[in-house]
Amino acid sequence: MSHSPYSALDLPRVINASGKMTALGGTAQSAAVAEAQRLAAQHHVDLDALRAVAGKQIAGRTGAEAATVTTGAAAGIAIGVAAMITGADRAKVEQLPDTNGLADEIILQAGHDVSFGARITQMIRLGGGRPVLVGSRESVTPGDLSRAISDRTAGLLFVQSHHTRQRNGLTLDQLVNVGRDSGLPVLVDAAAEADLTTYIAQGADLVTYSGGKAIGGPTCGFIAGRTALIEACELQNLGIARAMKVGKEQIIGLLSALDRYPSEPTWPDRVHRLETALQGLPDAVIGRAADLAGRDIERVALRSAPERLRTLAESLRSGDPVIYTRNHQLEEGLMLFDLREVKDEDVDRLADRVRQLWMAEGS
Ligand SMILES: *Cc1c(COP(=O)(O)O)cnc(C)c1O
């Protein structure tokens, strides 16, 4: 394992047992993906030509007509919204984010306006859109949606995420059907999703993904979708997307990660090792938990009294290395260990620290 450059800056080493968290730098990339970026950084290239080649490759992987790289899925929302507002009109691209005289309303379900660190609706506004929320978190009906559509509507947005809090909402299929009937494009935010083809296959006009989440690439992302809309997205590089410039290193890193994606997951072995190593902790039940959002991820579960788990989480966070666990459900008496981003050689260190702090706490 290579040496972390962060220690030279007096930043503590991190063991990330919380998942693929942006706040911890996204994914720790494979040696191959990191090497591809190193080489990319050391050579010049015609950036537009590189973007075009990357777009073709991403389109191939997603089953879309075309694609374009972005700094991430948040930029993907802003740029996708801008494209739905301006189309291929260069003057409109240069007018943004001022949308005077343009249809700029973007409709989404109330429970889809979530925060992933920033809010979905702010990303819409960043792209010049005016968010229009329909229904409530309890329910959205097809009638709610059709009543909101007018000649000011530029497009529809669907958020596919474990963050969404929409009950009895409309499915993507329903949104796509309404979009078709009313001639409006549908943009899907699939930032953290692992399936790169399903939303395009369902008829979404634009879909945006993070490069640094499920795919395991650098901090970046892409939008895939219909040719005319993707061209309109590209055109935003002469406008608002200039403030979201993607480097050659990120593009090459993304392609390298996509080449290797999906790879056989290595975490099940680490889950097994940690689960075994933690067995027998007093006043605790060690087991496994499936992903709440139904993704194909299993985590090690430590069940005990919430106050003991809170103390443990705090102690893990204040040591060296700093250990981050998955703490969304501490109040239910459940601490989770996500092993996807934990290095092989850190599993024993993690188990030892948990055991040591737990015994100290219990005595
Ligand atoms: C992470 C996330 C984003 C932002 O993606 P970035 O690639 O970090 O810009 C947007 N939407 C959802 C639902 C997310 O989970």
Ligand as a Chemical Component Dictionary entry (heavy atoms), coordinates in Angstrom:
data_LIG
# 
_chem_comp.id                   LIG 
_chem_comp.type                 NON-POLYMER 
_chem_comp.pdbx_formal_charge   0 
_chem_comp.three_letter_code    LIG 
# 
loop_
_chem_comp_atom.comp_id 
_chem_comp_atom.atom_id 
_chem_comp_atom.alt_atom_id 
_chem_comp_atom.type_symbol 
_chem_comp_atom.charge 
_chem_comp_atom.model_Cartn_x 
_chem_comp_atom.model_Cartn_y 
_chem_comp_atom.model_Cartn_z 
_chem_comp_atom.pdbx_ordinal 
LIG C1 C1 C 0 -23.898 12.260 -4.498 1  
LIG C2 C2 C 0 -25.176 12.705 -5.078 2  
LIG C3 C3 C 0 -25.225 13.804 -5.936 3  
LIG C4 C4 C 0 -24.009 14.630 -6.239 4  
LIG O1 O1 O 0 -23.110 13.901 -7.010 5  
LIG P1 P1 P 0 -21.609 14.440 -7.195 6  
LIG O2 O2 O 0 -21.035 13.489 -8.191 7  
LIG O3 O3 O 0 -20.959 14.364 -5.865 8  
LIG O4 O4 O 0 -21.698 15.823 -7.711 9  
LIG C5 C5 C 0 -26.443 14.153 -6.487 10 
LIG N1 N1 N 0 -27.554 13.458 -6.222 11 
LIG C6 C6 C 0 -27.556 12.393 -5.411 12 
LIG C7 C7 C 0 -28.828 11.668 -5.151 13 
LIG C8 C8 C 0 -26.362 11.966 -4.795 14 
LIG O5 O5 O 0 -26.349 10.903 -3.998 15 
# 
loop_
_chem_comp_bond.comp_id 
_chem_comp_bond.atom_id_1 
_chem_comp_bond.atom_id_2 
_chem_comp_bond.value_order 
_chem_comp_bond.pdbx_ordinal 
LIG C1 C2 SING 1  
LIG C2 C3 SING 2  
LIG C2 C8 DOUB 3  
LIG C3 C4 SING 4  
LIG C3 C5 DOUB 5  
LIG C4 O1 SING 6  
LIG O1 P1 SING 7  
LIG P1 O2 DOUB 8  
LIG P1 O3 SING 9  
LIG P1 O4 SING 10 
LIG C5 N1 SING 11 
LIG N1 C6 DOUB 12 
LIG C6 C7 SING 13 
LIG C6 C8 SING 14 
LIG C8 O5 SING 15 
# 
